[in-house]
Amino acid sequence: MTRDDDPKSHAWALLLSAQATLIEKIEAALAQAKLPPLAWYDVLRELEKAEGGSLRMHELAGRIVLSRSNLTRLADRLEDAKLIERTHTRHDRRGYDCVVTRAGLAMRKKMSPVYKAEIERLFSRHVTVEEARTIGVALARAVKSAGGA
């Protein structure tokens, strides 16, 4: 069977390959610039976008697609680096909020040009606006049907 016989399976395989390859290249560019890993950027960006720069741990885990245990370890590293703080949730003393610090905002801002340049170099310049819209619509539909955000 060729890719023309099963274009959806071929597209799925390319999606997985593209994601893995592009993330690896972005991670390498961040490391070369002596910046933290991409997951740090994702956490800091989501906290920056959130009201008051704060999210419950489970909300943050859903937004960055990490398991709770992986997020806890990542939050430990971010907290050790003074990029976030964890505080008890006001309404539930068992839960924690992650709050971005000024240093966290500065780090995200420092990482952003490297990340954006790599997205442009590795992805954006290779697709037209119309292709990007088509990809976005199709992926959003798949994510929604799978119960994602």
Secondary structure, DSSP 8 states (H G I E B T S, - for coil): --TTT-HHHHHHHHHHHHHHHHHHHHHHHHHHTT---HHHHHHHHHHHHSGGGEEEHHHHHHHHT--HHHHHHHHHHHHHTTSEEEEE-SS-TT-EEEEE-HHHHHHHHHHHHHHHHHHHHHTGGGS-HHHHHHHHHHHHHHHHHTT--
